[in-house]
């Protein structure tokens, strides 16, 4: 049996009650980490993830927080530290999207997407970095971006803008935080089979059109992304910072809008 790469690490995974976040939380626990499962509106999902992690012998708690509110974000990090004793790694996975024509986007929907996807990531990371600095320790930040940090996606303008912001935040903080031993990297998933895509999965015409754009000819699975997160969280990735790893089956460089 190979050594667990994250033995003894304490990790906060935002938005980890379902989908990619759930897969990431479970995979990091498999590698030996204790996990804070963060959720906003799926307590039953969060509890189920916690139970699976605890059954594997690792520590885990579920903590609710609205990542669009800075006081909530700060409380999340404080409660995570209290629950696990410290934090070593932050995975900024939580994200939302809204499908709307540009000319129909409401201020409320714009604010929701930006608050969760960009502002929330910024201030969760800030609270985490302050914790590391207080303890005079290094650590790792892993942001969940998207192929849409590079690839236009008509009818999802705020989402694409938020992920473009995450790309630059990753690059900028990587440089600013490197002297403190803190690395910052992103994962950019392509089309992943998750609950958010359920409508697409049941529309054969749209699904086949999408598969035509993916050289590997399949949708990604949450585990495909979780494997990249496990690599970035491990010591194997200690010399990576400021970069985005694309987990997209080749979609980004092969895509064309039909």
Secondary structure, DSSP 8 states (H G I E B T S, - for coil): ----TTTT-EEEETT-SSHHHHHHHHHHHHTT-EEEEEESS-HHHHHHHHHHHHHTT--EEEEE--TTSHHHHHHHHHHHHHHHS--SEEEE---------GGG--HHHHHHHHIIIIIHHHHHHHHHHHHHHHHT--EEEEEE--GGGTS--TT-HHHHHHHHHHHHHHHHHHHHHGGGTEEEEEEEE-SB-SGGGHHHHT-HHHHHHHHHT-TT-S-B-HHHHHHHHHHHHSGGGTT--S-EEEESTT-TTT----
